[in-house]
Amino acid sequence: QVQLVESGGGLVQPGGSLRLSCAASRSIFLIYAMGWFRQAPGKERELVADITRADTTNYADSVKGRFTISRDNAKNMVYLQMNSLKPDDTAVYYCATKASPTGVYGNWGQGTQVTVSS
């Protein structure tokens, strides 16, 4: 079981940028995929972006062209660079792991709050 700790959230103005980090308690080299999710108040948790161990990436339509996911296997870290932030991006952001192509995401971290507001 791997523990995940997210950080980097905060309050930012519309149009601003944030970089979220997800630190894993052990090697992520063999983990099939790492994902970033978010949950806004009153809404279901949704996939924002994920990245496989082959560095194949996938993004929600709402963040394409603005967010970039990356992983550093040597540091056991996953990042989410968020640019051109909008108020609709306000949510708690979580990272998670998926063990196989047909698996489901799990090992949720505690989340980090992102608030986009002027």
JOFEN-V281475 format. One record per residue. N is the residue number from 1. RES is the residue in one letter. PHI is phi in radians with two decimals (NA if undefined). OMEGA is omega in whole degrees, 0 to 359 (999 if undefined). D_LAST is the distance of its C-alpha to the last C-alpha in Angstrom with 2 decimals. Layout:
N/RES/PHI/OMEGA/D_LAST  N/RES/PHI/OMEGA/D_LAST
This chain:
1/Q/NA/179/39.66  2/V/-1.86/174/36.71  3/Q/-1.71/182/33.89  4/L/-2.11/178/30.38  5/V/-2.24/179/27.60  6/E/-1.61/176/24.04  7/S/-2.71/175/21.68  8/G/1.83/179/18.73  9/G/-1.26/179/15.88  10/G/2.87/178/12.84  11/L/-1.73/181/9.12  12/V/-2.46/179/7.64  13/Q/-1.37/175/4.99  14/P/-0.93/183/6.49  15/G/1.58/181/9.86  16/G/-1.43/183/10.33  17/S/-2.30/172/13.38  18/L/-2.51/173/14.96  19/R/-2.13/177/18.66  20/L/-1.58/178/20.06  21/S/-2.17/176/23.63  22/C/-2.26/180/26.35  23/A/-1.74/179/29.43  24/A/-1.73/184/32.67  25/S/-1.37/178/35.53  26/R/-2.60/183/38.12  27/S/-0.99/176/38.77  28/I/-1.82/187/36.81  29/F/-0.98/184/39.23  30/L/-1.66/179/41.11  31/I/-1.26/187/38.29  32/Y/-1.00/182/38.23  33/A/-2.61/174/34.48  34/M/-2.10/182/31.23  35/G/-2.31/170/28.23  36/W/-1.94/178/24.55  37/F/-2.14/173/23.54  38/R/-2.52/177/20.52  39/Q/-2.41/177/20.42  40/A/-1.62/180/17.72  41/P/-0.97/178/18.54  42/G/1.36/181/21.48  43/K/-2.11/177/22.03  44/E/-1.36/176/24.68  45/R/-1.17/182/24.32  46/E/-2.27/176/24.30  47/L/-1.29/177/25.42  48/V/-1.68/181/22.85  49/A/-2.85/171/25.37  50/D/-2.50/184/28.71  51/I/-2.51/179/31.23  52/T/-1.52/178/34.95  53/R/-1.19/174/37.29  54/A/-1.57/179/38.37  55/D/1.18/171/34.81  56/T/-1.38/184/34.47  57/T/-1.98/180/30.85  58/N/-2.52/183/29.41  59/Y/-2.28/170/25.91  60/A/-1.15/181/24.41  61/D/-0.98/185/24.10  62/S/-1.20/183/20.39  63/V/-2.07/181/19.82  64/K/-0.99/180/22.78  65/G/1.48/180/22.23  66/R/-2.02/183/18.90  67/F/-1.91/176/20.10  68/T/-2.37/177/23.28  69/I/-1.73/177/25.39  70/S/-2.60/178/28.11  71/R/-2.32/177/30.68  72/D/-2.11/184/32.70  73/N/-1.11/182/35.88  74/A/-1.17/181/37.27  75/K/-1.80/182/34.45  76/N/1.01/184/34.02  77/M/-2.22/172/30.34  78/V/-2.25/184/28.09  79/Y/-2.16/172/24.76  80/L/-2.34/176/21.87  81/Q/-1.51/184/20.06  82/M/-2.07/179/16.82  83/N/-2.04/178/15.56  84/S/0.86/185/13.39  85/L/-1.14/181/11.31  86/K/-2.12/177/10.13  87/P/-0.96/179/8.76  88/D/-1.16/177/12.57  89/D/-1.44/179/13.16  90/T/-1.09/183/12.03  91/A/-3.13/167/15.46  92/V/-1.57/183/18.08  93/Y/-1.84/182/19.74  94/Y/-2.17/168/23.50  95/C/-1.93/185/26.24  96/A/-2.75/181/29.75  97/T/-2.09/173/33.13  98/K/-2.30/188/35.63  99/A/-1.47/184/39.26  100/S/-2.68/180/40.69  101/P/-1.03/181/39.97  102/T/-1.75/181/40.95  103/G/-1.39/176/39.38  104/V/-2.04/179/36.29  105/Y/-1.27/178/33.33  106/G/-2.71/183/33.70  107/N/1.01/185/33.41  108/W/-1.14/172/29.85  109/G/-1.41/182/27.87  110/Q/-1.46/178/25.89  111/G/1.60/175/22.53  112/T/-2.39/186/19.33  113/Q/-1.43/172/15.98  114/V/-2.06/179/13.11  115/T/-2.17/180/9.69  116/V/-1.93/185/7.12  117/S/-2.78/175/3.77  118/S/-1.63/999/0.00
